[in-house]
Structure formats: C-alpha cells, structure tokens
Amino acid sequence: MFLDYDGTLSPIVADPDRAFMFRKMRKTVKNLAKCFPTAIVSGRCRDKDTELLFQPVSEFLPMINEVYKQLVETTKSTPGAKVENNKFCLSVHFRCMDEKKWSELAQQVKSVLKEYPKLRLTQGRKVLEIRPTIKWDKGKALEFLLESLGFADCTDVFPVYIGDDRTDDAFKRLRDRGQGFGILVSKFPKDTSASYSLQEPDEVGFKLT
Ligand SMILES: O=P(O)(O)OC[C@H]1O[C@H](O[C@H]2O[C@H](CO)[C@@H](O)[C@H](O)[C@H]2O)[C@H](O)[C@@H](O)[C@@H]1O
C-alpha cells in the first residue's frame, strides 16, 4: 500500500504545520501495515511525516536552503503567503492569500528561480512546489520500493497507490506497469491515471479499515 499524506490521510487545512492524521486514521494505517507492506509517500520533510519517505537529493541541500531564504525574503510582505522548507523541496503556499494576489506571488517565485535552472516549479493544491530537476518523483519512489521489496515482477502482488493530486505521478506509473491501480482522493474529477476515486480522507480511512 502506497499512501500520500496531505489530502489523503490528513484533511487539507490552512496551516501545513497543523495537518495531522486523526487518531482513527493512525490506527487504521497501523493495522494496515500489519497486513501489507505500507509506505507513506510524501514530499514533506521526514520530521513532519510519520513513516517512510525517500530523499535521494542531498547534493541539492545548499541550493534549496539558499532559495528558501530568498523566497522568505521576497514574499515576506505578501499577507498569507507561507514558504515551507521540506528539506529536499520547497513549498510556497497561497491558500491563505487574497486570490487577486496569486499571480503576483507566482511571478515573485519565478523571478527567484530564474537564477536556479537546476530547480523546477510545479503547482499542487494552492501551493507552488520547487524541486530539483532530477528524475525523481512519487512514481519512481513507488517503483523503487516495489523493486527493493522484491515485488516488482510478482504476479501475485497488487500495489495500490492512494493520492489526492494530479501531480501524483504514481497513478501513471502503476497504470504503465499494468500492476495494481491508483485511487484518487477528490470531490471533483481530475485528469489522472487513477482507476477509482474516493471523495475525502474520511472515506479513505473507512475503506482501509
Ligand atoms: O507531495 P505531497 O506529499 O502530496 O505534498 C503536497 C503538499 O502538501 C502540503 O500542502 C497541502 O496540504 C496543506 C495542509 O493541509 C495545505 O495547507 C496546502 O494548501 C496543500 O497544498 C504540504 O504542506 C506541502 O509542503 C506539500 O508540497
């Protein structure tokens, strides 16, 4: 079982530092892990996550820290903007900002990144994500785990990935492999390679119980 964190195991909240799994969900994930190999695959820094994640990009650390400081400085006068340092990637949140200021913030971020061609910008759920341009994503992490566990070519192993965002490339990876399936957690249709959908983390907890 491969599980995304934000918006999948924990509900989306305004403050990223307060995105916790409810006690019931923690228990469900714990029980699930007793029955199946289970991993939480998240872009978050490990201190904030509770399970396993992969961080193969340590050489980018100094650059990421430098950009973090610049982004904090550049966005400090923008009410509601929040820069989060996830150690190997950065997130610039605009959930709490006036919608009219969103594009201005995106421009500020782009202007900082101009000097850093080794970093790329993507967009998640009211968040701009900055990460190294290496070929590493949740799909790759999932594949790496399957291979490490010796499950990659097993016909009797059925990997399931549950995630909330179209940037969750693990959906596509499972479909391309023709092994297992993805479940999208969203109240609205999203263009992903997931095979099924659930509406919200509560439903995820219910189905995993
Ligand atoms: O790659 P992921 O593990 O799916 O992480 C994506 C981002 O998740 C978090 O932000 C999202 O959840 C926050 C808390 O509910 C919410 O405030 C924010 O609007 C969402 O985008 C996390 O804080 C970010 O660092 C991740 O990039």
Ligand as a Chemical Component Dictionary entry (heavy atoms), coordinates in Angstrom:
data_LIG
# 
_chem_comp.id                   LIG 
_chem_comp.type                 NON-POLYMER 
_chem_comp.pdbx_formal_charge   0 
_chem_comp.three_letter_code    LIG 
# 
loop_
_chem_comp_atom.comp_id 
_chem_comp_atom.atom_id 
_chem_comp_atom.alt_atom_id 
_chem_comp_atom.type_symbol 
_chem_comp_atom.charge 
_chem_comp_atom.model_Cartn_x 
_chem_comp_atom.model_Cartn_y 
_chem_comp_atom.model_Cartn_z 
_chem_comp_atom.pdbx_ordinal 
LIG O1  O1  O 0 3.583  15.764 -2.286 1  
LIG P1  P1  P 0 2.602  15.774 -1.160 2  
LIG O2  O2  O 0 3.020  14.924 -0.017 3  
LIG O3  O3  O 0 1.209  15.442 -1.622 4  
LIG O4  O4  O 0 2.601  17.224 -0.605 5  
LIG C1  C1  C 0 1.941  18.281 -1.287 6  
LIG C2  C2  C 0 1.939  19.472 -0.371 7  
LIG O5  O5  O 0 1.210  19.037 0.776  8  
LIG C3  C3  C 0 1.105  20.008 1.823  9  
LIG O6  O6  O 0 0.313  21.086 1.360  10 
LIG C4  C4  C 0 -1.035 20.733 1.180  11 
LIG O7  O7  O 0 -1.600 20.453 2.487  12 
LIG C5  C5  C 0 -1.593 21.602 3.385  13 
LIG C6  C6  C 0 -2.121 21.126 4.727  14 
LIG O8  O8  O 0 -3.401 20.553 4.624  15 
LIG C7  C7  C 0 -2.446 22.734 2.769  16 
LIG O9  O9  O 0 -2.408 23.875 3.606  17 
LIG C8  C8  C 0 -1.867 23.101 1.377  18 
LIG O10 O10 O 0 -2.698 24.071 0.748  19 
LIG C9  C9  C 0 -1.805 21.854 0.491  20 
LIG O11 O11 O 0 -1.159 22.154 -0.758 21 
LIG C10 C10 C 0 2.477  20.437 2.274  22 
LIG O12 O12 O 0 2.361  21.465 3.238  23 
LIG C11 C11 C 0 3.329  20.924 1.115  24 
LIG O13 O13 O 0 4.638  21.125 1.577  25 
LIG C12 C12 C 0 3.365  19.852 0.034  26 
LIG O14 O14 O 0 4.048  20.408 -1.081 27 
# 
loop_
_chem_comp_bond.comp_id 
_chem_comp_bond.atom_id_1 
_chem_comp_bond.atom_id_2 
_chem_comp_bond.value_order 
_chem_comp_bond.pdbx_ordinal 
LIG O1  P1  DOUB 1  
LIG P1  O2  SING 2  
LIG P1  O3  SING 3  
LIG P1  O4  SING 4  
LIG O4  C1  SING 5  
LIG C1  C2  SING 6  
LIG C2  O5  SING 7  
LIG C2  C12 SING 8  
LIG O5  C3  SING 9  
LIG C3  O6  SING 10 
LIG C3  C10 SING 11 
LIG O6  C4  SING 12 
LIG C4  O7  SING 13 
LIG C4  C9  SING 14 
LIG O7  C5  SING 15 
LIG C5  C6  SING 16 
LIG C5  C7  SING 17 
LIG C6  O8  SING 18 
LIG C7  O9  SING 19 
LIG C7  C8  SING 20 
LIG C8  O10 SING 21 
LIG C8  C9  SING 22 
LIG C9  O11 SING 23 
LIG C10 O12 SING 24 
LIG C10 C11 SING 25 
LIG C11 O13 SING 26 
LIG C11 C12 SING 27 
LIG C12 O14 SING 28 
# 
